[in-house]
């Protein structure tokens, strides 16, 4: 029911910055949870940053102080500002939405956008 369209990925040098965007097909005000995940081939997908309840946020330790998750409710868009990028940040980044209907949680994923940090 929720379509997520990601953009902003690409190739960047170490120490550089990127801003990822995730546009939702419905008002994110009505989405119970949104966040960013990343995955490297051969490894499990892991959380990067997410909104939990209300405006509370959760960041993975490896991005604290470098990445910032934000949102624009009017544009139905969630952002991930990525600063001081490292080669270890190279991965496919996915946007995820959670919608709660009664007691059931539904998960929706974007198509993923490639982020490559290399000189």
N, C-alpha and C positions, 0 to 999 in steps of 0.2 A: 504493500500500500504506500510505502514511502520510497521514493526514488532519490538517490543521492548522486550528485554529479560533482566530481572533484577536479581541481585544476591547480596549477602553480608549480608542479614538479618540474624537474630538469636537472641539468648538470651545473654544479657550482664548485668552486675551489674551496679547499679547507679554510675555515675562518669566515667564509661568506654567509649570506643569509638568503632564505627563501620564505615565501608566504604561501601556504596552502589554503585553498578555499573549498568548502563543501556546501553546495547549494541543495536544499531539500525541496521536495515537491509539495510539501505542506508546511504550515506554520510550525516553526520549531518551538513555539510557545506551547503547542499541543503534543510535543514529543517529550517523553519522560527522561530520556538520557541521550547524550551525544558525546562522541569522543573520537580520538585518533589512535589508530593502531599501526604497527609496521611489521613487516615480515621479510626475512632474508631467506633465499632458497635453502632448503634443508633444515630450517629452523621453525619453531612454533611462532605463530603470530603473537605479538606482545603489545600491551597497552603502552601508549606514549603519553597521552594526556586526555582527560575526560571531565565533563561536567557530571557530577553525581546528583545529589538532591539540591534543588534550588539553584543557587549560583556557586555552590561549593565545587571545588576542582580537585583533581587528583593527578599528580605527575609522577612518572617513573623517575627513579633516582638518577638515571643516566642523562636526563634532559633538564633537571631542575636548574634554574638559573640561566638557561639558554633558550628554552622554548616557552611560548605563552599561548594558551588557548583562549579564544574570545569568540563572541557571537554578535550578530546584528539581527535582532528579531524582525525588524522591518524588511530585511532582505532575505530572510529565511536561510541565513548563511552562518556557518561556523568556520573559524579561521585557526590556523596554526602558524604562528610566527616562529621561525626557526633561525636562531642566530648562533654564531660561533660554531658553525657546522664542522663536524669531524668526519673522516673517512668511515668511521664505524657507524655513522648515521645512514650510510647507504642502504636503502631498502625500498620496498614498495609500501607506500603509506595508504592506509584505508580509513575512510570515514565510516562510522557506525552510528546507527540510531536505534533506540529502544522505545517501543510503544507498549504501554500497558493497557490492556483491556480486561477489566475486572481484575482477576488474579493472574492472568496469563501475560507473559512478556514476549513480545515479538522483536526479533533482531533483524535489522536491515543493513546491508553493506554497500558501499560504493564500489566502483570498478577498480579502484586503486590507481595511484599515480607514482611513477618512479622518481626517486630522489637519488642522485649519484653525486657523491662528494669526492672529487679527485683533482689532482693538479696535473 
